[in-house]
Amino acid sequence: MEYRKIKDQDKEENVADIEDAHPKSGSGAGIVDKPKIGIQEGSEWKRKSLVTIALTVLTSSQGILIAWSKRAGKYDYSITTANFLVETLKCALSLIALTRTWEREGITEDNNQMVWCGSFMQLVIWDSLGFHFKGTRLSTTLEEIKVYPIPAALYLIKNLLQYYIFMYVDAPSYQILKNLNIISTGVLYRIILRRKLTEIQWSAYILLCIGCTTAELTSSSDRVLQTPLQGWIMAIVMALLSGFAGVYTELIIKKRPSRNINVQNFWLYIFGMIFNVGAMLTQDHDDIMNKGFFHGYSLITICMIINHALSGIAVSMVMKYADNIVKVYSTSVAMLLTAFISMILFRFHLTLPFVLGSMVVSVSVYLHSKGKAPR
């Protein structure tokens, strides 16, 4: 499979990095600039913290915006057009960020993105728009970009299922079934990336799943046991798609650590746009042609699209600078933050299961941070 090939290449790069980090004996061999390393680690920790906090805040408002975007319990707008606009906005934001990088640093091997039949090409469109990068040639190999359609397709299917699963389950049941993502991500993280978690971290991970499920229990939660077979199948498929897409995305993003994240995002979102166009043509073509592309859109719908776009970029950055486990914890904490926001907006009342679940999640976060294997 494709990810096996990427893993083998990644191992070769890791070996090269180890050899560079431990030079042979000779003049200046083994000398390490400790203050410089300390500053670099501090900068990485700060960046990791910022993107994790951003993801938590953005994710906490997703469910609220989706709920607000409904009218009489239904979506008046086309789900496929909304998903397409999310991918388009993410791609545009990545290009804007990349353009600023080009202006500031120039075009380098790690921040260029264009390919044409595997050869080099001149980027003339940016020159016509006022961005001048004379004498610079841009390249990206077909070998590098051919892996991006896989996670893009998986995310498309998962995002569409996220809407259609409500045909078979109610909101409380969905919140409980969604926690299957936690288990699938942890298992696939271990199998595909071969990253080891300590026993304490695995215990914390299981506690996280239990805590999230407990926090979402309500008087009607018993209905989850009466979920029809279609609902269970969709929930399991969503969990596997979400886990595999996340782990696979982390795999290809970290394959080339020096690669600019905006270049990697650009290719991921381009393929996301292509697949969403296919979804629009096959599912909502008649409605779009008869009612219009933006039929049923409101200010809340626009805010939801912006939120989803920023959340998607935050997820990719977490995968670049942290990992999928951090992403899972971030979205789990976001669930608690959503509840507190709902207390203000929807007069949500705290329940005993929610308080107990929140405490278990907090203990899980603490155990995970303390259970890291010594380096």
Secondary structure, 3 states (H helix, E strand, C coil): CHHHHHHHHHHHHHHHHHHHHCCCCCCCCCCCCHHHHHHHHHHHHHHHHHHHHHHHHHHHCHHHHHHHCCECCECCCCHHHHHHHHHHHHHHHHHHHHHHHHHHHCCCCCCCCCCECCECEECCHHHHCCCCCCCCEECCCHHHHCCCHHHHHHHHHHHHHHHHHHHCCCHHHHHHHCCHHHHHHHHHHHHHCCCCCCHHHHHHHHHHHHHHHHHCCCCCHHHHHHCCHHHHHHHHHHHHHHHHHHHHHHHHHHHCCCCCHHHHHHHHHHHHHHHHHHHHHHHCHHHHHHHCCCCCCCHHHHHHHHHHHHHHHHHHHHHHHCCHHHHHHHHHHHHHHHHHHHHHHCCCCCCHHHHHHHHHHHHHHHHHHHCCCCC
